[in-house]
Amino acid sequence: MTLDCSERLHAVMARIRTAEVQFQRPLGSVGLLAVSKTQSAATIATVAALGQRSFGENYLQETLIKITELYDLNLEWHFIGSIQANKTRDIAKRFDWVHSVDRLKIAERLNMHRPNGLPPLNICLQLKMGNEPNVKHGLDLVDLSLVAKKIASLPRIRLRGLMAISNSTSECANKREFFARVRKLHERLVSDGFRLDTLSMGMSNDLEAAIAEGSTLVRIGTAIFGQRF
Ligand SMILES: *Cc1c(COP(=O)(O)O)cnc(C)c1O
């Protein structure tokens, strides 16, 4: 390892700020979600000590252990992995956000299991845009408005926005086109009256293209923690 997490975290924050300037986004309008899947609780604690508060995870069982271990740090936990219906109870109890809601049934179950003592669970709808062969999950676009409407009426859920994962192989211009399509769907929902404030898009290798097209939250793993093994 040539760089450590501290240097890499600062480099990522610099990339975000540079992209905000380059693409005329208000300074500080793009948040950073540190994707800590497969990383140890100790590594997460190191990054938290540098000021990073929000962490994204894909694998429920390993994350529940880490959440318990790091309870005292009061971190914000985002679930970003694919969701099986029998996992919604633990997700609703232990996470603050879920980015990967891809069907109504999952939102209904998260709503049902969200404890009354906690604020409503923040969710994003994960979209299936149609040209991401690497992405198996996602809501079909034809269902978007209807599902959004039904989800917006669930009392223990707060619909915050949309999430998408771009095709990992495409060129920057194609990426911008991809992210622009997601942004337009978001804008359409907002003009239909949904109160959305989150566009979760952009990862280590395409955060600039995502920020150019309106991302408000980039999900960064490798560029902070190094290659996953
Ligand atoms: C792993 C993962 C990321 C982070 O990807 P990197 O390329 O390591 O930055 C972001 N979003 C989702 C949904 C992921 O599964």
The ligand as an SDF file (V2000), in Angstrom:
LIG
                    3D

 15 15  0  0  0  0  0  0  0  0999 V2000
  -19.1890   -1.3260   -3.8040 C   0  0  0  0  0  0  0  0  0  0  0  0
  -20.1620   -0.2960   -4.1690 C   0  0  0  0  0  0  0  0  0  0  0  0
  -19.7790    1.0500   -4.3100 C   0  0  0  0  0  0  0  0  0  0  0  0
  -18.3450    1.5310   -4.2060 C   0  0  0  0  0  0  0  0  0  0  0  0
  -17.6400    1.1730   -5.3550 O   0  0  0  0  0  0  0  0  0  0  0  0
  -16.1130    1.6350   -5.5910 P   0  0  0  0  0  0  0  0  0  0  0  0
  -15.9210    1.4250   -7.0410 O   0  0  0  0  0  0  0  0  0  0  0  0
  -15.2660    0.7600   -4.7460 O   0  0  0  0  0  0  0  0  0  0  0  0
  -16.0180    3.0560   -5.1910 O   0  0  0  0  0  0  0  0  0  0  0  0
  -20.7750    1.9830   -4.5790 C   0  0  0  0  0  0  0  0  0  0  0  0
  -22.0670    1.6280   -4.7080 N   0  0  0  0  0  0  0  0  0  0  0  0
  -22.4600    0.3460   -4.5860 C   0  0  0  0  0  0  0  0  0  0  0  0
  -23.8990    0.0210   -4.7300 C   0  0  0  0  0  0  0  0  0  0  0  0
  -21.5260   -0.6450   -4.3190 C   0  0  0  0  0  0  0  0  0  0  0  0
  -21.9440   -1.9190   -4.2150 O   0  0  0  0  0  0  0  0  0  0  0  0
  1  2  1  0
  2  3  1  0
  2 14  2  0
  3  4  1  0
  3 10  2  0
  4  5  1  0
  5  6  1  0
  6  7  2  0
  6  8  1  0
  6  9  1  0
 10 11  1  0
 11 12  2  0
 12 13  1  0
 12 14  1  0
 14 15  1  0
M  END
$$$$
